[in-house]
Structures are given as structure tokens and as C-alpha cells.
Amino acid sequence: MLIRVEIGIDAPGIDALLRRTFGRDAEAQLVHDLREDGLITLGVVATDDEGQVIGYVAFSPGGGGR
């Protein structure tokens, strides 16, 4: 396993992982939209020995309101 900062080529694997994990499209679409809007401050992937994405975490600024 390798843990590293995500790169552009990881996007399809991240998308597939999120859809598989959550069983719906909402989370994958949210990450896609945040990425497209430049709002992911840091994205980190875990990959297996074949380079497949098996884990993902993203950091994005949040609102300060309640």
C-alpha cells in the first residue's frame, strides 16, 4: 500500500471508490464539484500494489456559521 497526495489520474478511481462505498452518487458528485471549483485544499489517496485507489480523504474549507 502507498499513501500519497492525489494526482489528476486518480479522479476516476476516487469516483468509483466513493460510489461503491456510499452506494449512491451524492458523495462522488460533491468531491467532483469541489475539485472542479478548486476547493479541495488537500486530497490524499491510498493505493494498492497495482495502483488502484483503495482509500481517500479530502480537506476543503468549511463555513464558519452555525
ROSE-4610 file (N, C-alpha, C; in Angstrom, 1 decimal, always signed):
// ROSE-4610
residu = [M/M/M/L/L/L/I/I/I/R/R/R/V/V/V/E/E/E/I/I/I/G/G/G/I/I/I/D/D/D/A/A/A/P/P/P/G/G/G/I/I/I/D/D/D/A/A/A/L/L/L/L/L/L/R/R/R/R/R/R/T/T/T/F/F/F/G/G/G/R/R/R/D/D/D/A/A/A/E/E/E/A/A/A/Q/Q/Q/L/L/L/V/V/V/H/H/H/D/D/D/L/L/L/R/R/R/E/E/E/D/D/D/G/G/G/L/L/L/I/I/I/T/T/T/L/L/L/G/G/G/V/V/V/V/V/V/A/A/A/T/T/T/D/D/D/D/D/D/E/E/E/G/G/G/Q/Q/Q/V/V/V/I/I/I/G/G/G/Y/Y/Y/V/V/V/A/A/A/F/F/F/S/S/S/P/P/P/G/G/G/G/G/G/G/G/G/G/G/G/R/R/R]
num = [1/1/1/2/2/2/3/3/3/4/4/4/5/5/5/6/6/6/7/7/7/8/8/8/9/9/9/10/10/10/11/11/11/12/12/12/13/13/13/14/14/14/15/15/15/16/16/16/17/17/17/18/18/18/19/19/19/20/20/20/21/21/21/22/22/22/23/23/23/24/24/24/25/25/25/26/26/26/27/27/27/28/28/28/29/29/29/30/30/30/31/31/31/32/32/32/33/33/33/34/34/34/35/35/35/36/36/36/37/37/37/38/38/38/39/39/39/40/40/40/41/41/41/42/42/42/43/43/43/44/44/44/45/45/45/46/46/46/47/47/47/48/48/48/49/49/49/50/50/50/51/51/51/52/52/52/53/53/53/54/54/54/55/55/55/56/56/56/57/57/57/58/58/58/59/59/59/60/60/60/61/61/61/62/62/62/63/63/63/64/64/64/65/65/65/66/66/66]
x = [+0.8/+0.0/+0.9/+0.4/+1.1/+0.1/+0.5/-0.3/+0.4/-0.4/+0.2/-0.8/-0.3/-1.2/-1.9/-3.1/-3.8/-3.3/-3.3/-3.0/-4.2/-4.2/-5.3/-5.8/-4.9/-5.2/-6.0/-6.0/-6.7/-8.2/-8.6/-10.1/-11.0/-10.8/-11.8/-11.8/-10.7/-10.6/-11.2/-11.1/-11.7/-13.2/-13.7/-15.1/-15.7/-15.1/-15.5/-15.6/-14.5/-14.4/-15.6/-15.9/-16.9/-18.3/-18.5/-19.8/-20.0/-19.0/-19.0/-19.2/-18.5/-18.6/-19.9/-20.4/-21.7/-22.9/-22.8/-23.9/-24.8/-24.3/-25.1/-24.1/-24.6/-23.8/-23.4/-24.1/-24.0/-22.6/-21.9/-20.6/-19.6/-19.7/-18.8/-19.0/-20.3/-20.6/-20.0/-20.2/-19.7/-18.2/-17.4/-16.0/-15.6/-16.3/-16.1/-16.3/-17.4/-17.7/-16.7/-16.3/-15.3/-14.0/-13.6/-12.4/-12.4/-13.6/-13.7/-13.7/-14.2/-14.2/-12.9/-11.9/-10.7/-10.8/-11.7/-12.0/-11.4/-10.7/-10.1/-8.7/-8.5/-7.2/-6.1/-6.5/-5.6/-6.4/-6.0/-6.6/-5.5/-5.8/-4.8/-5.4/-4.7/-5.2/-4.3/-4.9/-4.2/-4.4/-3.3/-3.4/-2.8/-3.3/-2.8/-1.6/-1.0/+0.2/+0.1/-1.2/-1.5/-1.8/-1.8/-2.1/-3.5/-4.4/-5.8/-6.1/-7.0/-7.4/-8.2/-7.8/-8.5/-8.9/-8.5/-8.8/-8.7/-9.4/-9.4/-9.8/-9.1/-9.5/-9.3/-10.2/-10.1/-10.3/-9.6/-9.8/-10.2/-11.3/-11.8/-12.3/-12.1/-12.5/-14.0/-14.4/-15.8/-16.3/-17.6/-18.2/-18.0/-17.9/-17.8/-19.1/-20.2/-21.5/-22.1/-23.1/-23.8/-25.1]
y = [-1.2/+0.0/+1.2/+2.3/+3.5/+4.6/+5.6/+6.7/+7.9/+8.7/+9.9/+10.9/+12.1/+13.2/+12.7/+13.0/+12.6/+13.4/+12.8/+13.4/+13.3/+14.0/+14.0/+12.7/+11.8/+10.4/+9.6/+10.0/+9.3/+9.6/+10.6/+11.0/+9.9/+9.1/+8.0/+7.0/+6.7/+5.7/+6.2/+7.5/+8.1/+8.1/+8.4/+8.4/+7.1/+6.0/+4.7/+4.2/+4.5/+4.2/+4.8/+6.1/+6.8/+6.2/+5.9/+5.4/+4.0/+3.2/+1.8/+1.9/+2.8/+2.8/+3.3/+4.4/+5.0/+4.5/+3.8/+3.2/+4.2/+5.4/+6.4/+7.4/+8.4/+9.3/+10.6/+10.9/+12.2/+12.6/+11.7/+12.0/+12.1/+11.2/+11.3/+12.6/+13.1/+14.3/+15.5/+15.4/+16.5/+16.7/+15.6/+15.6/+16.2/+15.7/+16.2/+17.7/+18.2/+19.6/+20.4/+20.0/+20.6/+20.7/+19.6/+19.6/+20.6/+20.5/+21.4/+22.9/+23.2/+24.6/+25.0/+24.1/+24.4/+24.5/+23.8/+23.9/+22.7/+21.8/+20.8/+21.3/+21.5/+22.0/+20.9/+19.7/+18.6/+17.3/+16.5/+15.2/+14.1/+13.1/+12.0/+10.7/+9.9/+8.5/+7.5/+6.3/+5.1/+4.2/+3.6/+2.7/+1.4/+0.4/-1.0/-1.2/-2.4/-2.6/-2.5/-2.5/-2.4/-0.9/+0.0/+1.4/+1.7/+0.8/+1.1/+1.8/+2.8/+3.6/+2.8/+2.7/+1.9/+2.7/+4.0/+4.9/+6.3/+7.2/+8.6/+9.5/+10.6/+11.7/+13.0/+13.9/+15.3/+16.3/+17.4/+18.5/+19.7/+20.4/+21.5/+22.6/+23.9/+24.9/+24.8/+24.9/+24.9/+26.3/+26.4/+27.7/+27.8/+29.0/+29.2/+29.4/+29.5/+29.7/+28.5/+28.7/+27.6/+27.3]
z = [+0.0/+0.0/+0.0/-0.7/-0.8/-0.5/+0.4/+0.7/+0.2/-0.6/-1.3/-1.6/-2.0/-2.5/-3.8/-4.0/-5.2/-6.4/-7.6/-8.8/-9.8/-10.8/-11.7/-12.2/-12.5/-13.0/-11.9/-10.7/-9.6/-9.6/-10.3/-10.2/-10.5/-11.6/-11.8/-10.7/-10.2/-9.1/-7.8/-7.5/-6.4/-6.6/-7.7/-8.1/-7.9/-8.4/-8.3/-6.8/-6.1/-4.7/-3.9/-4.1/-3.4/-3.7/-5.0/-5.4/-4.8/-4.8/-4.3/-2.7/-2.1/-0.6/-0.1/-0.7/-0.2/-0.9/-2.0/-2.7/-3.4/-3.6/-4.3/-4.9/-5.7/-6.4/-5.7/-4.6/-4.0/-3.5/-2.8/-2.3/-3.5/-4.5/-5.6/-6.4/-6.5/-7.2/-6.4/-5.1/-4.2/-4.4/-4.3/-4.5/-5.9/-6.9/-8.2/-8.3/-7.7/-7.8/-7.0/-5.8/-5.1/-5.8/-6.5/-7.3/-8.4/-9.2/-10.3/-9.9/-8.7/-8.2/-7.5/-7.5/-6.8/-5.3/-4.7/-3.3/-2.4/-3.1/-2.3/-1.9/-0.7/-0.2/-0.3/+0.1/+0.1/-0.1/-1.1/-1.3/-1.2/-0.4/-0.2/-0.6/-1.3/-1.7/-1.1/-0.8/-0.5/-1.7/-2.2/-3.4/-3.0/-3.7/-3.5/-4.4/-4.4/-5.1/-6.6/-7.1/-8.5/-8.9/-7.9/-8.1/-8.1/-7.7/-7.6/-6.3/-6.4/-5.2/-4.3/-3.0/-2.0/-0.8/-0.8/+0.3/-0.2/+0.4/+0.0/+1.2/+1.3/+2.3/+1.6/+1.7/+1.2/+2.2/+2.1/+3.0/+2.2/+2.7/+2.0/+3.0/+2.7/+3.7/+3.9/+5.2/+5.5/+6.0/+6.0/+6.5/+8.0/+8.5/+10.0/+10.7/+9.9/+10.5/+11.2/+12.0/+12.6/+11.9]
